[in-house]
Amino acid sequence: MEPDNKDIKEYLLLAKAINDDIVDYENYNIGRAFLRNQRRIASGSRKQRLVRSALRIAAVLLLPFILSTGILSYLYIGQMQNDKEVSFLEVVSAPGVITKMELPDKSKVWLNAGSSLRYPSRFTGNERNVYLSGEGYFEVQSDKQNPFYVSVNDNMKIMAHGTKFNVNAYGDEQWIETTLETGLVDVIMNKQSVLLEPSELAYYDRSNQKLSIRPVNVDEKTAWKDGRLIFRNTSLDEVVKQLSRRYNVDIVMHKRTNIDYKCRASFSTESITQILDYLKLVAPMKWKIAETKQLLDSTYPRQRIDIWLK
């Protein structure tokens, strides 16, 4: 039976609907449009006769459908390819600033002053990889099938599944420290690998490239993320270095002695001047804030503090 004018009219409307969908492909929802067109074909009591009649309709009506199918498939594949693209992001914590952030897997990270973290817009494959410069505290979401890796300088990696730990890997230090609060982590360095348990610290000495484990007071190593500084038998040089990062100042030590003074103290809301006054009780020293002069580009350099040890 030859298709009548009504059949042809309905298929012309169907072809036009498909063509309209193609023209509007920038906002095209493939699944919704497919179901809509399917309903058009299947609706009405004349479904079977329309299907049989379709075989007899001129090729000019069939061609737009074939082209539309090809275009829709292309758009769908293109969308899948875009979904596979992964970009890398980097968060930088400015001097004097502590930054808290959340990763695509809902893991949380705190970045200490002068630190940065590079990570993908979404984790793919069977590993979750991030790249740290400076110091970061990690609360990793548990996922035994997809371990979490923190890569730092010197080809070191810290592997975790679901745990809390701190990594101190500033480039100007002679060491890298990994402190475990809860869970388990593997510290991997070249051919060396050590397994940390809670309240342990992995210490990597850059001068001799040795990796060792020692017990540690976790709060002393992680208090910075809560805005606190804890020093326990800490050398004055190390105290000054941490103060410089925390308060975004340049501190210059003028030593007249080789005595290594130690400090035992905790600070939270104190100003830099209050802390320096306290340090005068620990070591025979005096300090002075240097005058800051405007540069040629109308900006000002970082504030500088000079310390003289007597």
C-alpha positions, 0 to 999 in steps of 0.5 A, a space after each residue: 500500500 502506498 503512503 497517503 498524504 497524511 503519512 507523508 505529512 506526519 513524517 515531514 513533521 518528524 523530520 522537521 522536529 529532528 532537524 530543529 533538534 540538530 539546529 539547537 545542538 548547543 543546548 541539546 540534551 541527547 537522552 531527552 530528545 531521543 525519547 521525545 522523538 521515539 514517542 512521536 514515532 510510537 504514538 497513535 493507533 496508526 503506529 504499525 501502518 506508519 512504520 510500514 509506510 516509512 519504507 516507501 517514503 522518498 529517500 529525501 525524507 530518510 536522508 535527514 534522519 540518517 544525517 541527524 543520527 550521525 550528527 547526534 552520535 558525533 555530538 554524544 561522542 564529543 561530549 564523552 571526550 570532553 568529559 574525559 578531559 582533566 585539567 590541573 588546578 593549583 592553590 597557593 597559600 600566600 605568606 602569612 596565610 593558612 588556606 583550607 580547601 577541599 579536593 574532588 574526592 571530598 578530602 580536606 587539605 590545609 596549606 601553611 603559609 608559602 605553600 602550594 598544592 597542584 591537583 586534578 579537577 577530578 581523580 581518574 584511574 585507580 590513584 588519587 595524586 596531588 603535588 605539594 610544595 611547602 607544608 600541608 595537613 591532609 584529611 583523606 577520604 577512605 577509598 581502599 581501591 584508590 590510594 591517595 598519593 602526595 608527591 613532594 620534592 626529592 622524588 618522595 611520595 606519601 601513600 594513604 587510604 583514609 587517614 590524617 597526616 602532615 607533610 612538611 617539605 619546604 624547599 629551603 629546609 634540609 629535611 622533609 617530615 611526615 607526621 601521622 595522626 591517625 590511620 596508616 601511611 607509607 612513605 616512599 623515597 627512591 628504593 626506601 619505604 617505611 610504614 608509619 603508625 599514629 604518633 610517628 614521624 618519618 624524617 628524611 635528611 636531604 644531606 645524607 638521603 637517609 629516611 628514619 622514624 621517630 616518635 613525635 608529639 603530633 600536636 606540636 607538628 599540626 597546631 599551625 593549621 589551627 593558628 597555633 605555634 608550639 615549640 618544644 626544645 626548638 632551636 632559635 633558628 627554627 623558631 625564627 624561620 617559623 615566625 617569618 612564615 607565620 607573620 610574613 616578615 623577613 627576620 635577619 639574625 646577627 649572631 655573635 655566639 655559636 650557642 644554640 638557644 632552645 625555646 619551649 613555648 606556645 603562641 596563638 593570638 600574640 603579635 610578632 612583637 610580643 613573641 620577640 619580647 618573650 624570646 628576649 627571656 630565652 636568649 640574650 638578644 635585642 631586636 629592631 623593626 627596620 624602616 621600610 622605604 617605598 620602592 620605585 614602583 610605589 610598592 613596599 617591600 616585606 617588613 624586616 626585623 633585625 635580631 642581634 644575639 649578644 
